[in-house]
Amino acid sequence: MPTTLVEARQELALANRIVANEGVIDAFGHVSMRHPENPNRYLLSRSRAPELVTPDDFIEYDLNSQPLRDPGVGQYSERVIHGEIYKARPEVNSVCHHHCPAFMPLLATGTDYMPIFHLGSVGGIRPPFWDQRDEFGDTNMLVVKPEEGASLARALGKHWMVLMMRHGVTVAGTSVRDCVFRSVYSARNAEYQVRAMSIGTNIATLSSGEAKLAGQISSKTTGLTRSWEYWSTRVANKAGGPASVSKKSGQARAKPKRARTKARSKRAAKRRR
């Protein structure tokens, strides 16, 4: 867990890039975290594509989703999703809202999400649906009013994921890494589930007991650390790797291109001698 605000910003920036790199989020969607020093605040990037988010992009909000100071930049219109969930769930420390394509067939048909492999258990068995139309009539589907965010938080309840009809998915986690883990593997499960449905209706799913035990893989094994290291290395490689992993933070960092070019030049000079 990050111990300083600087570390928190770095980890949250990487989280946004990971979910983008893993195909969960594209130009739209966002990942936030509860402030590491003040539980009545949270951090969320300025309005930009998650794959481009840097540690300097984060705005500090109160739980009413109001910035503590005028950021002077565009803000996500759906930030109330995050603020209202943090209000309702003190144990939640990170929230991800996305529109992953893998979920869209389920959201369009109202089909229950069911874990069909062990890592898919992080989404739960039949997580709740939320239909904005039920309370608010016709809208542009964006969750922008505090009462809309509060309604979504009520639908989430004690679950870790809520499916938003004709819109997307919102995932909660006990930490940024936990939230990313749930977001990535629930999306993988949704993809496999829809593929299985195209083959037949007799789909093998996890029992409640299996789902409960498998859901502990990320917290009681090295699974969360292994996954985070893998995903962060993939981000670093894309940025110009190969990556080096800091033993202290467990986060991958791309080696500077200039240093690698210089090293190759030295090796070439030695061969010519």
N, C-alpha and C positions, 0 to 999 in steps of 0.2 A: 504494500500500500504506500502511496506517496506520503512523505512526511512534511513536505514544504509546498508552498504554493507554486514555486518554480517547477518542482517535480510533477505536481498535479497537472499543470498546463502542458508539460511535455508529454505525459502519459495520455492525456485527453486528446491532444493533437494526433498522436500516433493511433489512438483508437478510431478516430474519424477516418484516418487514411486506411486502416486495416479493413473496416467494414466496406469501404469503397473498393479496395483492391480485391476483396473476396466476393464482390458482386452482390452484396446485400443492399447497398445504397449507390445511387448514381449522382446526378446533379442536385437531387432533392433528398431531404432527410437530414438527420442530425443526431449527434450523441452529446449528452451533457453529463456533468458530475456534480454532486453536492460539494459545496466548498469544504476543503479539508480542515479549515479552522473555524468555520461558523456554519452550523447545520441549518440556519435560517437563510442561507444564500446558496446559489448554485452558479456554475460556470457553463456558458454556452457560446459558441463561436458567433462572430458577426455573420451576416447572411452571405454565404459563399458555398461553392461545391465542397463537400467533405474531403475529397481527395487533395484539396489545396490548402486545407486548414493548417495553420502554424500556431505555436504557443502564444504568439502576440495577438492572435485574432479573438481571444476570449473576452467576453463581457461578463461582468459580475451582476447577477440579478438577485432581488429579494424573492420570497416565495409567492409574491403577487405578480411575478414576472416583469417587474419594473427595474430598469437599470439603475445602479446606485449613482451613476453620473451619466450625463449625455455622452454616448460613445462617439458621436459624430460620424457614424457609419450606418449602413443598412442593417436591420435586425430581422431575424426569422419571425415571420408572422405567427407561427404555431408554437411559440415558446411556452404558452400556457399549458401545453401538454406536460411539459417538464415540471413547471412550478406547482401545478395542482397535484401531481403524483407525489412530489416531495412533501407537500402539505399532508397528504392522506396517509403516506407510508414512511414513518421515521426510519425504518430499516433499509429503505431503498437509497442507494448512493450513486446510482447511475441510471440513465434512461436513454434508450435508442428508439427513434421513430423512423420507419423506412417504408418503402413501397417495393419490396423485392418481387421480381417477376414470378418467382416460384410460388408465392402465396396467392397470386391473382385469381387462378381458377377456383381456389377454395373460397375466396372472398366474394367472387361473382355468383357462386352457387349456394353459399351458406353451408358448405360442407365442413364438418368438424375436423379440426386438426387432430391427428392421432399419431403417437410415436410408433414408427415401424422399424427403427433400429435404436440401439442403446443410447447413442448420443442425442437422438431426437427427443429423449425424455426431458431435456431442459425446457421444452415448451409446454410440458404438462399434458394431461389427457383432457381433450375437449376444453381448451381454454375458452373463455367467454367471447361472444361477439358483441360489438357495439354498433348501433345504427344511428347515426346523427339525425336522420330524418324523423325518427320516432319522437324526439323531443323538440326539434328545432325546425322541422319542415324542410322545404327546399333551401339549400345553401350552395355555396361553391365548393363544398366538401372540406374546406380548410377549417381547422380547429383554432379559432382566433379569439373567441370570447372566454372570459374566465368561467362562465357557467358551462360552456361546452367542455372545457378542460376538466372541470369538476365532475361532469357527467361521465366522461371517459374514465377518470380515476375511480369512480364508484363502480363502473363496469369491470375494471381490472380487479377490484377487490383485493383479495389475498393471493391472487394468481401472479405469475411472472410475465404473462403475455396476454394481450388483448387484441382480437382481430377486428379491424374496422371495415365494415361492409363498404365495398366499392371504393376503398381508399388505400389502406395499408395496414401496418402492424406497429404496435408499440410494445417494447420489451423493457422490463425493469431488472436491475441486478443489485446485489449487495456491494459491488465494487465495479469500477470501469471494466476490469478484465472479465469479471463474471458476466456483465451485461453483454460484452462483445462475444463471449463464448456462447451465451444463450441465443444471441442474434444470428450468429453464423450457423450453428448447428440446427436451430429450428428451421432456418431457411433450407439447409441441406435436406432435412427430413420432409419438408413440404414438397420439395422437388421430387424426392423418391416416392412420396405418397401419391402425387398426381400421376407419375409414370406408372405406378402399380395399378391405379384406377383405370388406366387406359388398356390394361391387359385383362383385368377381370375384377369381380366384386369380392372375391374371397381373399381378403388381404389380412395377413398375419400382423397383429399389433401387439405391443407390450401389454402385459397385465398391469394392474395398479401396483402390485408388489414389485414387479420387475422395473416399472417406471420409477418407483420411489428409490430403489437401490441403485439403479443406473444413473439417477439424477445426482447421486453423490460422487460420481466419478471426478467431477471438476473440483470438488472441495476436499475429498479424502484420498486422492491420488496425486501424482505429479501431472495429471492431465491438463490442468489450467496453465501451469508454467510451461509445459511443452508446447501447447498450442500457441500461447502468446509469443514465445520465442520463434516458433515457425512462422507465424503470420508477420511478425515485425521484421524477420529476415527477408521475407518475400517483398515487403515494402521497401526495405533498404536496397535489395537487388534491383528492383524496378527503378529506383532512383539513381542507379549507377554502380551497384555492388561490384565485386563481392562484398558481403557484409562482415563486419567484426562484431561480436557480441560482448557487451560490457558485463563482466562477472558481477559487478556491484548491482547493476540495475536489471540485468537479464534482457536488455533491449538491444536490438540490432542497430548498427550504424554503418552506413556505407563509407568505405574508404574513399578519401578525396581523390578525384581523378588525377589531379596534378601530381600527387605523391606517387600514384601507381605509374604514371608516365615517366617520372623521374627515375623510379626504380628500374623500369624496363630499359631506359637509356643507359644506366650504369652497367646493367648486365650485358648489353650489346657492346659497350665499350670494352669490357673485360674480354669478350670473345674475340675482338679484333686485335688485341695485344698479342 
